[in-house]
Amino acid sequence: MRKTGYLHDMRYLLHDTGPYHPEMPERLIAIHNGIKDGGLLDHLTIIPASRADLKWIETVHEKSYIRRFEEMSFFQM
């Protein structure tokens, strides 16, 4: 039987978009805890996060946005 992939990495909790955005660390923690508490982790294939190639990021973000992010961040693309 195939397993469902679960892309999970604690680094996602660092993505703070502010208190009114639905993508917040508390939501990710709640989802993970629900999966774990439901006994589903053993039925999933954990997929660790990996750095996306710049070409993929450019398919969904303007280059000016990417440059602005790089300038304000300690992450380098």
C-alpha positions in Angstrom: 0.0 0.0 0.0 1.3 3.5 -0.9 1.8 6.1 1.8 0.7 9.7 1.5 3.6 12.2 1.6 3.7 14.8 4.3 6.0 17.8 3.7 7.1 18.9 7.2 9.9 20.9 8.5 10.2 22.9 11.7 11.7 25.8 9.7 8.2 26.6 8.5 7.4 27.9 12.0 9.9 30.8 11.3 7.6 32.1 8.5 5.8 34.8 10.5 3.3 36.7 8.3 1.6 38.6 11.1 -1.3 38.0 13.4 -4.1 38.3 10.8 -2.7 36.0 8.0 -4.0 32.4 7.9 -0.5 31.0 7.4 0.9 31.2 10.9 3.0 28.9 13.1 0.1 28.1 15.4 -1.9 26.7 12.5 1.0 24.5 11.4 1.5 23.3 15.0 -2.2 22.4 15.3 -2.2 20.5 12.0 0.9 18.5 13.0 -0.4 17.8 16.5 -3.7 16.6 15.0 -2.0 14.2 12.7 0.3 12.9 15.5 -2.5 12.7 18.1 -4.7 10.9 15.5 -2.0 8.2 15.1 -1.5 9.0 11.5 2.2 9.8 11.4 3.1 6.1 10.9 0.9 6.1 7.8 2.7 9.0 6.2 6.0 9.4 4.4 7.7 12.4 5.9 9.2 14.6 3.2 11.9 17.0 4.4 11.9 20.5 3.0 14.6 21.5 0.6 15.6 24.8 -0.9 13.7 25.6 -4.1 15.6 26.5 -7.2 15.3 30.2 -8.1 13.6 29.3 -11.4 10.6 27.8 -9.5 10.3 30.8 -7.2 10.3 33.1 -10.2 7.3 31.3 -11.7 5.1 32.7 -8.9 6.9 35.9 -7.7 8.1 39.0 -9.5 11.9 39.4 -9.6 11.5 42.8 -7.8 9.7 41.0 -4.9 12.5 38.3 -4.8 15.2 41.0 -4.7 13.3 42.9 -1.9 13.0 39.7 0.1 16.7 39.0 -0.4 17.7 42.5 0.8 15.5 42.2 3.9 16.4 38.6 4.8 19.3 36.6 6.1 18.3 33.9 3.6 20.1 34.0 0.3 18.5 32.7 -2.9 
